[in-house]
Amino acid sequence: MKTLLKGGLVVNAGGQQRADVLIDGERIERVGAGLSCAEAKVVDVSGKLLFPGFIDAHTHFDLDVCNTTTADDFYTGGRSALRGGTTMVIDFACPNKGETLQYGLDLWHRKADGRTACDYGFHMTIDDWNDGIIAELPRMFEQGISSFKMYMTYPAMMIGDGAIFEALQKLKELGGIAGVHCENAGVIDSLIAEKKAAGELSPSAHPRCRPALLEAEAVGRLLKIAGVADVPVVIVHLTCEASLREVEAARARGQTVYVETCPHYLLLDDHLYDLPDFEGAKYVCAPPLRKPRDNDVLWRALADREIQTVSTDHCSFTLTQKAFGREDFTKIPGGMPGVETRGVLLYTYGVKAGRITAERMAEVLSEAPAKLYGCYPRKGHIAEGADADIVVYDPEGTTKITAADQAANVDYAPYEGFEVAGHIAQVWLRGKCAVENGEILDSHGGRYIPRGRCCL
């Protein structure tokens, strides 16, 4: 069956044009002005912006953490993503220390396959480093896993500088890429002990134990390790000016560094941890929220192309789960929901506010992650031959974000009351209208997407 989207403004990273989009089955057949097709169903999208389906390359669905499990699994998380215009997520398969990579990948397939509303892929977490893990790596590539995650903090996840160096060398040999969570674990642990000894146990202690300089130190250390290994890396969820300066220094040395940030580091700041009545627990995440100045610096870096992607680090918990840490901030499950609101927030506070162009929005939400994580040209742009993943955005009017109006399985919204410009009118997933004015029409239409090498 063919469908013709008529009268919209097609927005790609490389430019925008008033054009019609002809869809044949799951793929885009043609893009151009004045298209007609007698056999096609015509959908009027006049006055709307047509963005490529958004890709969220940093989500945590159905993840066991802090003695609980994230509130969103692949069913509720996938619905939330799709409703927000995200037609593909790349989640993190996380085997525990002592488990094989294949065990972790098989487990994540069982969690996601047949249950997910949007398309999906997996990064593989490397939280152990030994001969068995090394031997498994080629098999990961054969199964469509080309990106990996490592941690410089969290004892259950981190593997140490020497292992990171060896892993980067091996991934370079195989053609993969690694994203790294950068914070200085040792000093963080010392600061936590200091705060606990002083009886400072509320959420306000959380950012004070994970200051920006400790993120920047780890970013700088990682980039020097990567420089010796002579391999590109991704800095995930970069939060602050100090870390950005480390990236700039590495690039000045000739290194290739890719940077991801998140909407909460663009729009929220650390005063929220001081809210009364344990309200600050809603915003506990790692790295934590920073200063308003850091928000401004990141927006400028986004406009100046120093930051390549905006993901969400969607890691959701209910208020009941957050309350596990009411007497001890270190027991608050860290993470926030965000996959449902990323598109409208970036349009409103980026494009509409004049901070970035619509083309830049299409780049950081669609084309750049598709290229960085090996699913371009199938994903990431509105072009002939690509999957017909399209977000139809109506820029007229305003709405407000509320917890009551969300598909995510969470009882609060970090952006409660934020006014947004327009709304997502439709979401097309591989040629099928899967969301119409907020109503999710297909909750199980997602498909696993194997990925190749980075081409950014």
Secondary structure as a PSIPRED ss2 file (coil, helix, strand):
# PSIPRED VFORMAT (PSIPRED V4.0)

   1 M C   1.000  0.000  0.000
   2 K E   0.000  0.000  1.000
   3 T E   0.000  0.000  1.000
   4 L E   0.000  0.000  1.000
   5 L E   0.000  0.000  1.000
   6 K E   0.000  0.000  1.000
   7 G E   0.000  0.000  1.000
   8 G E   0.000  0.000  1.000
   9 L E   0.000  0.000  1.000
  10 V E   0.000  0.000  1.000
  11 V E   0.000  0.000  1.000
  12 N E   0.000  0.000  1.000
  13 A C   1.000  0.000  0.000
  14 G C   1.000  0.000  0.000
  15 G E   0.000  0.000  1.000
  16 Q E   0.000  0.000  1.000
  17 Q E   0.000  0.000  1.000
  18 R E   0.000  0.000  1.000
  19 A E   0.000  0.000  1.000
  20 D E   0.000  0.000  1.000
  21 V E   0.000  0.000  1.000
  22 L E   0.000  0.000  1.000
  23 I E   0.000  0.000  1.000
  24 D E   0.000  0.000  1.000
  25 G C   1.000  0.000  0.000
  26 E C   1.000  0.000  0.000
  27 R E   0.000  0.000  1.000
  28 I E   0.000  0.000  1.000
  29 E E   0.000  0.000  1.000
  30 R E   0.000  0.000  1.000
  31 V E   0.000  0.000  1.000
  32 G E   0.000  0.000  1.000
  33 A C   1.000  0.000  0.000
  34 G C   1.000  0.000  0.000
  35 L C   1.000  0.000  0.000
  36 S C   1.000  0.000  0.000
  37 C C   1.000  0.000  0.000
  38 A C   1.000  0.000  0.000
  39 E C   1.000  0.000  0.000
  40 A C   1.000  0.000  0.000
  41 K E   0.000  0.000  1.000
  42 V E   0.000  0.000  1.000
  43 V E   0.000  0.000  1.000
  44 D E   0.000  0.000  1.000
  45 V C   1.000  0.000  0.000
  46 S C   1.000  0.000  0.000
  47 G C   1.000  0.000  0.000
  48 K C   1.000  0.000  0.000
  49 L E   0.000  0.000  1.000
  50 L E   0.000  0.000  1.000
  51 F E   0.000  0.000  1.000
  52 P E   0.000  0.000  1.000
  53 G C   1.000  0.000  0.000
  54 F E   0.000  0.000  1.000
  55 I E   0.000  0.000  1.000
  56 D E   0.000  0.000  1.000
  57 A E   0.000  0.000  1.000
  58 H E   0.000  0.000  1.000
  59 T E   0.000  0.000  1.000
  60 H C   1.000  0.000  0.000
  61 F C   1.000  0.000  0.000
  62 D C   1.000  0.000  0.000
  63 L C   1.000  0.000  0.000
  64 D E   0.000  0.000  1.000
  65 V E   0.000  0.000  1.000
  66 C C   1.000  0.000  0.000
  67 N C   1.000  0.000  0.000
  68 T E   0.000  0.000  1.000
  69 T E   0.000  0.000  1.000
  70 T C   1.000  0.000  0.000
  71 A C   1.000  0.000  0.000
  72 D C   1.000  0.000  0.000
  73 D C   1.000  0.000  0.000
  74 F H   0.000  1.000  0.000
  75 Y H   0.000  1.000  0.000
  76 T H   0.000  1.000  0.000
  77 G H   0.000  1.000  0.000
  78 G H   0.000  1.000  0.000
  79 R H   0.000  1.000  0.000
  80 S H   0.000  1.000  0.000
  81 A H   0.000  1.000  0.000
  82 L H   0.000  1.000  0.000
  83 R H   0.000  1.000  0.000
  84 G C   1.000  0.000  0.000
  85 G C   1.000  0.000  0.000
  86 T E   0.000  0.000  1.000
  87 T E   0.000  0.000  1.000
  88 M E   0.000  0.000  1.000
  89 V E   0.000  0.000  1.000
  90 I E   0.000  0.000  1.000
  91 D E   0.000  0.000  1.000
  92 F E   0.000  0.000  1.000
  93 A E   0.000  0.000  1.000
  94 C C   1.000  0.000  0.000
  95 P C   1.000  0.000  0.000
  96 N C   1.000  0.000  0.000
  97 K C   1.000  0.000  0.000
  98 G C   1.000  0.000  0.000
  99 E C   1.000  0.000  0.000
 100 T C   1.000  0.000  0.000
 101 L H   0.000  1.000  0.000
 102 Q H   0.000  1.000  0.000
 103 Y H   0.000  1.000  0.000
 104 G H   0.000  1.000  0.000
 105 L H   0.000  1.000  0.000
 106 D H   0.000  1.000  0.000
 107 L H   0.000  1.000  0.000
 108 W H   0.000  1.000  0.000
 109 H H   0.000  1.000  0.000
 110 R H   0.000  1.000  0.000
 111 K H   0.000  1.000  0.000
 112 A H   0.000  1.000  0.000
 113 D C   1.000  0.000  0.000
 114 G C   1.000  0.000  0.000
 115 R C   1.000  0.000  0.000
 116 T C   1.000  0.000  0.000
 117 A C   1.000  0.000  0.000
 118 C C   1.000  0.000  0.000
 119 D E   0.000  0.000  1.000
 120 Y E   0.000  0.000  1.000
 121 G E   0.000  0.000  1.000
 122 F E   0.000  0.000  1.000
 123 H E   0.000  0.000  1.000
 124 M E   0.000  0.000  1.000
 125 T E   0.000  0.000  1.000
 126 I C   1.000  0.000  0.000
 127 D C   1.000  0.000  0.000
 128 D C   1.000  0.000  0.000
 129 W C   1.000  0.000  0.000
 130 N C   1.000  0.000  0.000
 131 D H   0.000  1.000  0.000
 132 G H   0.000  1.000  0.000
 133 I H   0.000  1.000  0.000
 134 I H   0.000  1.000  0.000
 135 A H   0.000  1.000  0.000
 136 E H   0.000  1.000  0.000
 137 L H   0.000  1.000  0.000
 138 P H   0.000  1.000  0.000
 139 R H   0.000  1.000  0.000
 140 M H   0.000  1.000  0.000
 141 F H   0.000  1.000  0.000
 142 E H   0.000  1.000  0.000
 143 Q C   1.000  0.000  0.000
 144 G C   1.000  0.000  0.000
 145 I C   1.000  0.000  0.000
 146 S C   1.000  0.000  0.000
 147 S E   0.000  0.000  1.000
 148 F E   0.000  0.000  1.000
 149 K E   0.000  0.000  1.000
 150 M E   0.000  0.000  1.000
 151 Y E   0.000  0.000  1.000
 152 M C   1.000  0.000  0.000
 153 T C   1.000  0.000  0.000
 154 Y C   1.000  0.000  0.000
 155 P C   1.000  0.000  0.000
 156 A C   1.000  0.000  0.000
 157 M C   1.000  0.000  0.000
 158 M C   1.000  0.000  0.000
 159 I C   1.000  0.000  0.000
 160 G C   1.000  0.000  0.000
 161 D H   0.000  1.000  0.000
 162 G H   0.000  1.000  0.000
 163 A H   0.000  1.000  0.000
 164 I H   0.000  1.000  0.000
 165 F H   0.000  1.000  0.000
 166 E H   0.000  1.000  0.000
 167 A H   0.000  1.000  0.000
 168 L H   0.000  1.000  0.000
 169 Q H   0.000  1.000  0.000
 170 K H   0.000  1.000  0.000
 171 L H   0.000  1.000  0.000
 172 K H   0.000  1.000  0.000
 173 E H   0.000  1.000  0.000
 174 L H   0.000  1.000  0.000
 175 G C   1.000  0.000  0.000
 176 G C   1.000  0.000  0.000
 177 I E   0.000  0.000  1.000
 178 A E   0.000  0.000  1.000
 179 G E   0.000  0.000  1.000
 180 V E   0.000  0.000  1.000
 181 H E   0.000  0.000  1.000
 182 C C   1.000  0.000  0.000
 183 E C   1.000  0.000  0.000
 184 N C   1.000  0.000  0.000
 185 A H   0.000  1.000  0.000
 186 G H   0.000  1.000  0.000
 187 V H   0.000  1.000  0.000
 188 I H   0.000  1.000  0.000
 189 D H   0.000  1.000  0.000
 190 S H   0.000  1.000  0.000
 191 L H   0.000  1.000  0.000
 192 I H   0.000  1.000  0.000
 193 A H   0.000  1.000  0.000
 194 E H   0.000  1.000  0.000
 195 K H   0.000  1.000  0.000
 196 K H   0.000  1.000  0.000
 197 A H   0.000  1.000  0.000
 198 A C   1.000  0.000  0.000
 199 G C   1.000  0.000  0.000
 200 E C   1.000  0.000  0.000
 201 L C   1.000  0.000  0.000
 202 S C   1.000  0.000  0.000
 203 P C   1.000  0.000  0.000
 204 S C   1.000  0.000  0.000
 205 A H   0.000  1.000  0.000
 206 H H   0.000  1.000  0.000
 207 P H   0.000  1.000  0.000
 208 R H   0.000  1.000  0.000
 209 C H   0.000  1.000  0.000
 210 R C   1.000  0.000  0.000
 211 P C   1.000  0.000  0.000
 212 A H   0.000  1.000  0.000
 213 L H   0.000  1.000  0.000
 214 L H   0.000  1.000  0.000
 215 E H   0.000  1.000  0.000
 216 A H   0.000  1.000  0.000
 217 E H   0.000  1.000  0.000
 218 A H   0.000  1.000  0.000
 219 V H   0.000  1.000  0.000
 220 G H   0.000  1.000  0.000
 221 R H   0.000  1.000  0.000
 222 L H   0.000  1.000  0.000
 223 L H   0.000  1.000  0.000
 224 K H   0.000  1.000  0.000
 225 I H   0.000  1.000  0.000
 226 A H   0.000  1.000  0.000
 227 G H   0.000  1.000  0.000
 228 V H   0.000  1.000  0.000
 229 A H   0.000  1.000  0.000
 230 D C   1.000  0.000  0.000
 231 V C   1.000  0.000  0.000
 232 P C   1.000  0.000  0.000
 233 V E   0.000  0.000  1.000
 234 V E   0.000  0.000  1.000
 235 I E   0.000  0.000  1.000
 236 V C   1.000  0.000  0.000
 237 H C   1.000  0.000  0.000
 238 L C   1.000  0.000  0.000
 239 T C   1.000  0.000  0.000
 240 C C   1.000  0.000  0.000
 241 E H   0.000  1.000  0.000
 242 A H   0.000  1.000  0.000
 243 S H   0.000  1.000  0.000
 244 L H   0.000  1.000  0.000
 245 R H   0.000  1.000  0.000
 246 E H   0.000  1.000  0.000
 247 V H   0.000  1.000  0.000
 248 E H   0.000  1.000  0.000
 249 A H   0.000  1.000  0.000
 250 A H   0.000  1.000  0.000
 251 R H   0.000  1.000  0.000
 252 A H   0.000  1.000  0.000
 253 R C   1.000  0.000  0.000
 254 G C   1.000  0.000  0.000
 255 Q C   1.000  0.000  0.000
 256 T C   1.000  0.000  0.000
 257 V E   0.000  0.000  1.000
 258 Y E   0.000  0.000  1.000
 259 V E   0.000  0.000  1.000
 260 E E   0.000  0.000  1.000
 261 T E   0.000  0.000  1.000
 262 C C   1.000  0.000  0.000
 263 P H   0.000  1.000  0.000
 264 H H   0.000  1.000  0.000
 265 Y H   0.000  1.000  0.000
 266 L H   0.000  1.000  0.000
 267 L H   0.000  1.000  0.000
 268 L C   1.000  0.000  0.000
 269 D C   1.000  0.000  0.000
 270 D H   0.000  1.000  0.000
 271 H H   0.000  1.000  0.000
 272 L H   0.000  1.000  0.000
 273 Y H   0.000  1.000  0.000
 274 D H   0.000  1.000  0.000
 275 L C   1.000  0.000  0.000
 276 P C   1.000  0.000  0.000
 277 D C   1.000  0.000  0.000
 278 F C   1.000  0.000  0.000
 279 E H   0.000  1.000  0.000
 280 G H   0.000  1.000  0.000
 281 A H   0.000  1.000  0.000
 282 K H   0.000  1.000  0.000
 283 Y H   0.000  1.000  0.000
 284 V C   1.000  0.000  0.000
 285 C C   1.000  0.000  0.000
 286 A C   1.000  0.000  0.000
 287 P C   1.000  0.000  0.000
 288 P C   1.000  0.000  0.000
 289 L C   1.000  0.000  0.000
 290 R C   1.000  0.000  0.000
 291 K C   1.000  0.000  0.000
 292 P H   0.000  1.000  0.000
 293 R H   0.000  1.000  0.000
 294 D H   0.000  1.000  0.000
 295 N H   0.000  1.000  0.000
 296 D H   0.000  1.000  0.000
 297 V H   0.000  1.000  0.000
 298 L H   0.000  1.000  0.000
 299 W H   0.000  1.000  0.000
 300 R H   0.000  1.000  0.000
 301 A H   0.000  1.000  0.000
 302 L H   0.000  1.000  0.000
 303 A H   0.000  1.000  0.000
 304 D C   1.000  0.000  0.000
 305 R C   1.000  0.000  0.000
 306 E C   1.000  0.000  0.000
 307 I C   1.000  0.000  0.000
 308 Q C   1.000  0.000  0.000
 309 T E   0.000  0.000  1.000
 310 V E   0.000  0.000  1.000
 311 S C   1.000  0.000  0.000
 312 T C   1.000  0.000  0.000
 313 D C   1.000  0.000  0.000
 314 H E   0.000  0.000  1.000
 315 C C   1.000  0.000  0.000
 316 S C   1.000  0.000  0.000
 317 F C   1.000  0.000  0.000
 318 T C   1.000  0.000  0.000
 319 L H   0.000  1.000  0.000
 320 T H   0.000  1.000  0.000
 321 Q H   0.000  1.000  0.000
 322 K H   0.000  1.000  0.000
 323 A H   0.000  1.000  0.000
 324 F H   0.000  1.000  0.000
 325 G H   0.000  1.000  0.000
 326 R C   1.000  0.000  0.000
 327 E C   1.000  0.000  0.000
 328 D C   1.000  0.000  0.000
 329 F H   0.000  1.000  0.000
 330 T H   0.000  1.000  0.000
 331 K H   0.000  1.000  0.000
 332 I C   1.000  0.000  0.000
 333 P C   1.000  0.000  0.000
 334 G C   1.000  0.000  0.000
 335 G C   1.000  0.000  0.000
 336 M E   0.000  0.000  1.000
 337 P C   1.000  0.000  0.000
 338 G C   1.000  0.000  0.000
 339 V C   1.000  0.000  0.000
 340 E C   1.000  0.000  0.000
 341 T C   1.000  0.000  0.000
 342 R H   0.000  1.000  0.000
 343 G H   0.000  1.000  0.000
 344 V H   0.000  1.000  0.000
 345 L H   0.000  1.000  0.000
 346 L H   0.000  1.000  0.000
 347 Y H   0.000  1.000  0.000
 348 T H   0.000  1.000  0.000
 349 Y H   0.000  1.000  0.000
 350 G H   0.000  1.000  0.000
 351 V H   0.000  1.000  0.000
 352 K H   0.000  1.000  0.000
 353 A C   1.000  0.000  0.000
 354 G C   1.000  0.000  0.000
 355 R C   1.000  0.000  0.000
 356 I C   1.000  0.000  0.000
 357 T C   1.000  0.000  0.000
 358 A H   0.000  1.000  0.000
 359 E H   0.000  1.000  0.000
 360 R H   0.000  1.000  0.000
 361 M H   0.000  1.000  0.000
 362 A H   0.000  1.000  0.000
 363 E H   0.000  1.000  0.000
 364 V H   0.000  1.000  0.000
 365 L H   0.000  1.000  0.000
 366 S H   0.000  1.000  0.000
 367 E H   0.000  1.000  0.000
 368 A H   0.000  1.000  0.000
 369 P H   0.000  1.000  0.000
 370 A H   0.000  1.000  0.000
 371 K H   0.000  1.000  0.000
 372 L H   0.000  1.000  0.000
 373 Y C   1.000  0.000  0.000
 374 G C   1.000  0.000  0.000
 375 C C   1.000  0.000  0.000
 376 Y C   1.000  0.000  0.000
 377 P C   1.000  0.000  0.000
 378 R C   1.000  0.000  0.000
 379 K C   1.000  0.000  0.000
 380 G C   1.000  0.000  0.000
 381 H C   1.000  0.000  0.000
 382 I C   1.000  0.000  0.000
 383 A C   1.000  0.000  0.000
 384 E C   1.000  0.000  0.000
 385 G C   1.000  0.000  0.000
 386 A C   1.000  0.000  0.000
 387 D E   0.000  0.000  1.000
 388 A C   1.000  0.000  0.000
 389 D C   1.000  0.000  0.000
 390 I E   0.000  0.000  1.000
 391 V E   0.000  0.000  1.000
 392 V E   0.000  0.000  1.000
 393 Y E   0.000  0.000  1.000
 394 D E   0.000  0.000  1.000
 395 P E   0.000  0.000  1.000
 396 E E   0.000  0.000  1.000
 397 G E   0.000  0.000  1.000
 398 T E   0.000  0.000  1.000
 399 T E   0.000  0.000  1.000
 400 K E   0.000  0.000  1.000
 401 I C   1.000  0.000  0.000
 402 T C   1.000  0.000  0.000
 403 A C   1.000  0.000  0.000
 404 A C   1.000  0.000  0.000
 405 D C   1.000  0.000  0.000
 406 Q C   1.000  0.000  0.000
 407 A C   1.000  0.000  0.000
 408 A C   1.000  0.000  0.000
 409 N C   1.000  0.000  0.000
 410 V C   1.000  0.000  0.000
 411 D C   1.000  0.000  0.000
 412 Y C   1.000  0.000  0.000
 413 A C   1.000  0.000  0.000
 414 P C   1.000  0.000  0.000
 415 Y C   1.000  0.000  0.000
 416 E C   1.000  0.000  0.000
 417 G C   1.000  0.000  0.000
 418 F C   1.000  0.000  0.000
 419 E E   0.000  0.000  1.000
 420 V E   0.000  0.000  1.000
 421 A E   0.000  0.000  1.000
 422 G E   0.000  0.000  1.000
 423 H E   0.000  0.000  1.000
 424 I E   0.000  0.000  1.000
 425 A E   0.000  0.000  1.000
 426 Q E   0.000  0.000  1.000
 427 V E   0.000  0.000  1.000
 428 W E   0.000  0.000  1.000
 429 L E   0.000  0.000  1.000
 430 R C   1.000  0.000  0.000
 431 G C   1.000  0.000  0.000
 432 K E   0.000  0.000  1.000
 433 C E   0.000  0.000  1.000
 434 A E   0.000  0.000  1.000
 435 V E   0.000  0.000  1.000
 436 E E   0.000  0.000  1.000
 437 N C   1.000  0.000  0.000
 438 G C   1.000  0.000  0.000
 439 E E   0.000  0.000  1.000
 440 I E   0.000  0.000  1.000
 441 L C   1.000  0.000  0.000
 442 D C   1.000  0.000  0.000
 443 S C   1.000  0.000  0.000
 444 H C   1.000  0.000  0.000
 445 G C   1.000  0.000  0.000
 446 G C   1.000  0.000  0.000
 447 R C   1.000  0.000  0.000
 448 Y E   0.000  0.000  1.000
 449 I C   1.000  0.000  0.000
 450 P C   1.000  0.000  0.000
 451 R C   1.000  0.000  0.000
 452 G C   1.000  0.000  0.000
 453 R C   1.000  0.000  0.000
 454 C C   1.000  0.000  0.000
 455 C C   1.000  0.000  0.000
 456 L C   1.000  0.000  0.000
